[in-house]
Amino acid sequence: MQIFKFYLLSINIITFLLFFIDKWLSKRRKIRFRIPENRLLLACVIGGSVGGVIAMQTIRHKTQRMKFKMGVPLILLLQGAMIAFALRQLVD
């Protein structure tokens, strides 16, 4: 269980940093490299959805893109349901 908590904390920090770096890169006109949207979404899918939602709200990044506006909270909701289901199975 400790490893799982460490993983979730780590992936959420990494996801937040990915959103932050992409926002920073988007403001630099001379830098053409950006973090692909699919990579940001993948980071959310593999457990970083809390970090993605926090980043979207605090740094206002990707809030106008529908796949982020609807997708990241939906991923968070699904992950929450899966964790609740898994914890219920452990208790029973």
C-alpha positions in Angstrom: 0.0 0.0 0.0 2.9 2.4 0.7 4.3 1.8 -2.7 0.9 2.6 -4.3 0.7 5.9 -2.3 4.3 6.8 -3.3 3.4 6.0 -6.9 0.3 8.2 -6.9 2.1 11.1 -5.2 5.0 10.8 -7.7 2.9 10.6 -10.9 0.7 13.5 -9.8 3.7 15.7 -9.2 5.2 14.6 -12.5 1.9 15.3 -14.3 1.6 18.8 -12.7 5.2 19.5 -13.8 4.4 18.4 -17.3 1.5 20.8 -17.5 3.6 23.6 -16.0 6.5 23.0 -18.4 4.1 22.9 -21.4 2.5 26.2 -20.3 6.0 27.7 -19.9 7.0 26.5 -23.3 3.8 27.8 -24.9 4.7 31.4 -23.8 8.2 31.2 -25.3 7.8 32.1 -29.0 11.3 31.0 -30.0 10.9 27.5 -28.5 9.0 25.3 -30.9 9.1 22.1 -28.8 5.9 21.4 -26.8 4.8 18.5 -24.8 2.2 16.6 -27.0 -1.3 16.6 -25.7 -1.5 12.9 -25.9 1.4 12.7 -23.5 -0.3 15.0 -21.0 -3.5 12.9 -21.2 -1.4 9.7 -20.8 0.1 11.1 -17.7 -3.4 11.6 -16.4 -4.6 8.2 -17.4 -1.7 6.4 -15.6 -2.6 8.0 -12.3 -1.8 11.7 -12.6 -5.3 13.0 -13.0 -5.3 14.9 -9.7 -2.1 16.7 -10.7 -3.7 17.4 -14.1 -6.8 18.9 -12.6 -4.8 21.0 -10.1 -2.5 22.2 -12.9 -5.5 23.1 -15.1 -7.0 25.2 -12.3 -3.9 26.8 -10.9 -1.9 27.7 -14.0 -5.0 27.9 -16.3 -3.5 25.5 -18.9 -5.5 23.5 -21.4 -8.8 24.8 -19.9 -10.3 25.7 -23.3 -9.6 22.4 -25.0 -12.7 20.2 -24.7 -10.7 16.9 -24.4 -9.0 18.3 -21.4 -11.9 20.2 -20.0 -14.1 17.1 -20.0 -11.6 14.3 -20.2 -9.3 15.0 -17.3 -12.1 15.3 -14.7 -13.8 12.2 -16.2 -10.5 10.3 -15.9 -10.3 11.4 -12.3 -13.8 10.3 -11.6 -13.2 6.9 -13.1 -10.0 6.4 -11.2 -11.7 7.4 -8.0 -14.4 4.8 -8.7 -11.8 2.1 -9.4 -9.9 2.9 -6.2 -13.2 2.9 -4.1 -14.1 -0.5 -5.7 -10.6 -1.9 -5.0 -10.7 -0.7 -1.4 -14.2 -2.2 -0.9 -12.9 -5.5 -2.2 -10.0 -5.4 0.3 -12.4 -4.8 3.2 -14.9 -7.5 2.3 
